[in-house]
Each structure stands twice: as C-alpha cells, then as structure tokens.
Amino acid sequence: MKDSGCEVPEYMLKLKKTHKTVKKKLEKTEMPRAQVDTTPVYEKYQTDKLKRKMKRKLKKTLNGQQKDGTDKPKRKDRKFIKKDQNATKT
C-alpha cells in the first residue's frame, strides 16, 4: 500500500507480521457466528402467545389448590355458598 503511494498510519507499519501457520489455521477454522433464525415473526409471536396462555392456565390451577390437595371453590361458587348459608339461617 505504501509503495503504491497510499497513506499508511505509522502504527500499522510497526505491527508484527503473522506467521504462515497462523494464517493457515485462520483459513481452516470457521468464524464464530450467531445462528440465523428463519421462522417468521408472526409465527414466533403466536407460539409465544400460546406459551404465555398455557403458563397462566397452569398458574391458575396451581393457585386454586390448597396445601392438602383439595380444590377451593371458585369465586362464583363461593357467592352461591354464602347465599345458601344465609338462606338456611333465616
């Protein structure tokens, strides 16, 4: 580059030259690259949405169980139970 008349910074001229063996190793080995994902964005969105939905459903079922393993009555059922209890008391 310098012989052809181009400007070359001084630090580049002071760099040590690489050995032939190092060059050959670099030629033979692959460059580490991130894997390319070819799935469409919409499909990724749909699968993520489904996973979130399943996770919420699982969380709801786990929260609905007591420590002894019996299920708590759902909110709507609790209202009816309270109404029934009040009706039997009077």
C-alpha positions in Angstrom: 0.0 0.0 0.0 2.8 2.4 0.9 4.7 1.5 -2.3 1.7 2.4 -4.4 1.5 5.9 -2.8 -1.3 5.5 -0.3 -1.0 6.9 3.2 -0.5 4.3 5.8 -0.6 5.1 9.5 2.7 4.6 11.4 1.2 2.2 13.9 0.3 -0.2 11.0 3.8 -0.2 9.8 5.1 -1.2 13.3 2.7 -4.2 13.6 4.4 -7.6 13.7 3.7 -9.8 10.7 1.7 -13.0 11.2 3.3 -16.4 10.6 2.2 -18.7 7.8 0.9 -21.3 10.3 -1.4 -18.8 12.0 -2.8 -17.7 8.6 -3.4 -21.3 7.6 -5.2 -22.0 10.9 -7.4 -19.0 10.4 -8.3 -20.1 6.9 -9.3 -23.6 8.0 -11.4 -22.6 11.0 -14.9 -21.1 10.8 -15.7 -17.7 12.1 -18.0 -17.9 15.2 -21.4 -16.6 14.1 -24.8 -16.4 15.6 -27.3 -18.9 14.2 -29.8 -17.5 11.7 -33.4 -18.0 12.6 -35.7 -18.3 9.6 -39.1 -18.7 11.3 -41.5 -15.8 10.5 -42.0 -13.2 13.2 -45.8 -13.8 13.2 -45.3 -17.5 13.9 -42.9 -16.7 16.8 -45.5 -14.3 18.2 -48.2 -16.9 18.0 -46.1 -19.6 19.8 -45.0 -17.1 22.5 -48.7 -16.1 23.0 -49.7 -19.8 23.3 -46.9 -20.5 25.8 -47.9 -17.5 27.9 -51.5 -18.6 27.8 -50.6 -22.2 29.0 -48.4 -20.8 31.7 -51.3 -18.6 33.0 -53.6 -21.5 32.9 -51.2 -23.7 34.8 -50.6 -20.9 37.4 -54.4 -20.6 37.9 -54.8 -24.3 38.5 -51.9 -24.3 41.0 -53.3 -21.3 42.8 -56.7 -22.9 43.0 -55.4 -25.8 45.1 -54.9 -25.8 48.8 -51.9 -27.3 50.5 -53.8 -30.5 51.3 -54.6 -31.0 47.6 -58.3 -30.2 47.7 -59.6 -27.5 45.3 -61.0 -24.2 46.6 -64.4 -23.4 45.3 -64.3 -20.8 42.5 -65.4 -17.2 43.2 -68.9 -17.6 41.7 -69.4 -20.8 43.7 -68.4 -19.0 46.9 -71.1 -16.4 46.4 -73.8 -19.1 46.0 -72.5 -20.9 49.0 -72.8 -17.7 51.1 -76.3 -17.1 49.8 -77.3 -20.7 50.6 -75.9 -20.4 54.2 -77.7 -17.1 54.8 -81.0 -18.6 53.5 -80.7 -21.7 55.8 -80.0 -19.5 58.9 -83.3 -17.5 58.5 
